């Protein structure tokens, strides 16, 4: 089932019908422009919170044990410092993917 989730005024998640979920975050502590801009929770103090970059993670909700998909050769479970164009490209990959391996290969080709 597809759906949207919000995350404390600093990001969102999208679950697609194929069972994959994309998380996009840009708050304090995330790998983004706002990483060190205050304390966790500062994002909720304003009406809007913006950043020039974001961190992403991809999950396979069809798998219970290890749902996160390592996108950058297993060095980290998230990819950070991405701009809006890069996030949009990953979003399209995740939405249309048939397998986790397909997501990994196509994201690797993007040199995230």
C-alpha angles and dihedrals in degrees: 000000000000120000146150126237126189124216119211096298090298106086151336144233129222122200114200129207090252090067097253121123128202121204119198116187133174108171141110108308095020120113095260144092090286095052094116101022099118136307130325107275096034086108089071095055095077135051091240135025120193139180137178091228139029143195123238137198128184124211133192103217089189088072120068104188102051110005098165115096114216106229103181107051092286092290090122134357093233135048115224142190093039122157125222094267092053092048091050091052092051090046090057091048094050094045094054100035123125095192144014090245089058090053092049094049096046093045090049088055088057091060093225 
